[in-house]
């Protein structure tokens, strides 16, 4: 009888330990996804910091990427990022990051009122823009990062 109780107590302890380990493992995987998503969003933010506010050729006359700007290396000002999705993420140097199948970075650039950055105004009508990167893994949103920049 005592041996049966001892075996039951040890069995319950083993099951609790395994369950705890499994929960830790799941938490670790989710944490890694969130950290990777934020890293990919920050890569786009760092890229944007390197871009001039206005196009070096057309100035402020065109919103979005100009004709012929189809590769990441062609993007030469902030508003060129508007509506761009990088399937197979890139880093701040515009280089594809290998081994990240399923990840994507979607970028939105909006003109905002300089006195109320929550109010979106028509494209190109403000000296302040709000950039937002949404990072997804297999279509599931992992993280979203927004910031404002002068134009």
C-alpha positions as CSV (number, residue, x, y, z in Angstrom):
1,X,0.0,0.0,0.0
2,X,2.8,2.5,0.9
3,X,4.7,1.5,-2.2
4,X,1.6,2.3,-4.3
5,X,1.2,5.7,-2.7
6,X,4.9,6.5,-3.2
7,X,4.7,5.5,-6.9
8,X,1.6,7.7,-7.3
9,X,3.4,10.7,-5.7
10,X,6.5,10.2,-7.8
11,X,4.4,9.8,-10.9
12,X,2.5,13.0,-10.2
13,X,5.8,14.8,-9.6
14,X,7.2,13.6,-13.0
15,X,4.0,14.6,-14.9
16,X,4.1,18.1,-13.2
17,X,7.8,18.5,-14.1
18,X,7.2,17.5,-17.8
19,X,4.2,19.8,-18.0
20,X,6.2,22.7,-16.6
21,X,9.0,22.0,-19.1
22,X,6.6,21.9,-22.0
23,X,5.1,25.3,-20.9
24,X,8.5,26.8,-20.7
25,X,9.4,25.5,-24.2
26,X,6.2,27.0,-25.7
27,X,6.9,30.3,-24.0
28,X,10.5,30.3,-25.3
29,X,9.3,29.7,-28.9
30,X,6.7,32.5,-28.7
31,X,9.3,34.8,-27.2
32,X,11.7,34.0,-30.0
33,X,9.1,34.8,-32.6
34,X,8.3,38.2,-31.0
35,X,12.0,39.1,-30.8
36,X,12.6,38.1,-34.4
37,X,9.6,40.2,-35.5
38,X,10.8,43.2,-33.7
39,X,14.3,42.8,-35.1
40,X,12.8,42.7,-38.6
41,X,10.8,45.8,-37.9
42,X,13.8,47.7,-36.6
43,X,15.8,46.7,-39.8
44,X,13.2,48.7,-41.8
45,X,13.4,51.6,-39.3
46,X,17.2,51.6,-39.7
47,X,16.8,51.6,-43.5
48,X,14.4,54.5,-43.3
49,X,16.9,56.5,-41.2
50,X,19.4,56.2,-44.1
51,X,16.9,57.5,-46.8
52,X,16.5,61.2,-47.6
53,X,13.1,62.8,-47.0
54,X,12.6,63.7,-50.7
55,X,13.5,62.0,-53.9
56,X,16.9,63.2,-55.2
57,X,15.5,63.4,-58.8
58,X,11.8,64.3,-58.7
59,X,11.7,66.0,-55.3
60,X,8.3,66.0,-53.8
61,X,6.3,65.7,-57.0
62,X,5.8,61.9,-56.8
63,X,4.4,60.0,-53.8
64,X,5.5,56.3,-53.6
65,X,8.1,54.7,-55.7
66,X,8.9,56.3,-59.0
67,X,8.7,54.3,-62.2
68,X,11.5,51.9,-62.5
69,X,12.0,51.6,-58.7
70,X,11.3,47.9,-58.2
71,X,14.2,46.5,-56.3
72,X,15.1,47.4,-52.7
73,X,18.3,49.1,-53.9
74,X,16.2,51.4,-56.1
75,X,14.3,52.9,-53.2
76,X,15.8,56.4,-52.7
77,X,13.5,58.3,-50.4
78,X,11.0,57.8,-47.5
79,X,7.8,57.8,-49.5
80,X,9.1,55.0,-51.8
81,X,8.5,52.6,-48.9
82,X,4.8,53.3,-48.9
83,X,2.9,50.1,-49.8
84,X,6.0,48.0,-50.1
85,X,6.0,44.4,-48.9
86,X,9.2,42.5,-48.6
87,X,8.3,38.8,-48.8
88,X,11.6,37.3,-47.6
89,X,12.7,40.1,-45.3
90,X,15.5,42.5,-45.9
91,X,18.0,44.2,-43.5
92,X,18.9,47.9,-43.2
93,X,21.4,47.5,-46.0
94,X,18.6,46.2,-48.3
95,X,20.1,42.7,-48.4
96,X,17.8,39.7,-48.2
97,X,18.0,37.8,-45.0
98,X,18.6,34.2,-45.8
99,X,16.7,31.4,-44.1
100,X,13.6,33.4,-43.1
101,X,11.0,31.8,-45.4
102,X,7.4,32.8,-44.4
103,X,8.5,36.2,-42.8
104,X,7.4,39.4,-44.5
105,X,7.7,43.2,-43.8
106,X,4.9,45.5,-44.9
107,X,5.6,49.2,-44.8
108,X,3.1,52.1,-44.8
109,X,4.0,55.7,-45.1
110,X,1.4,58.4,-44.4
111,X,1.5,62.1,-44.2
112,X,0.3,63.4,-40.8
113,X,-0.6,66.7,-39.3
114,X,2.5,68.1,-37.7
115,X,0.5,69.4,-34.7
116,X,-1.5,66.1,-34.3
117,X,0.5,63.1,-35.6
118,X,-2.6,60.9,-35.1
119,X,-4.4,62.7,-37.9
120,X,-3.6,61.5,-41.3
121,X,-3.6,64.1,-44.1
122,X,-3.4,63.5,-47.9
123,X,-0.1,62.1,-49.2
124,X,2.6,64.6,-49.7
125,X,0.8,67.5,-48.0
126,X,2.7,67.6,-44.8
127,X,6.3,67.9,-43.7
128,X,5.9,65.0,-41.2
129,X,5.3,61.4,-42.1
130,X,4.4,58.4,-40.0
131,X,6.0,55.1,-41.0
132,X,4.6,51.8,-39.9
133,X,6.1,48.3,-40.4
134,X,4.0,45.2,-39.9
135,X,5.9,42.0,-39.6
136,X,4.2,38.8,-40.4
137,X,5.1,35.1,-40.2
138,X,3.0,32.9,-42.6
139,X,0.3,35.6,-42.7
140,X,0.0,36.0,-38.9
141,X,0.9,39.5,-37.6
142,X,3.8,39.2,-35.1
143,X,4.6,42.8,-34.4
144,X,4.0,46.4,-35.6
145,X,6.3,49.3,-35.2
146,X,5.5,53.0,-35.9
147,X,7.5,56.2,-35.8
148,X,7.4,59.7,-37.2
149,X,10.0,61.4,-39.4
150,X,10.4,64.8,-41.0
151,X,9.9,65.0,-44.7
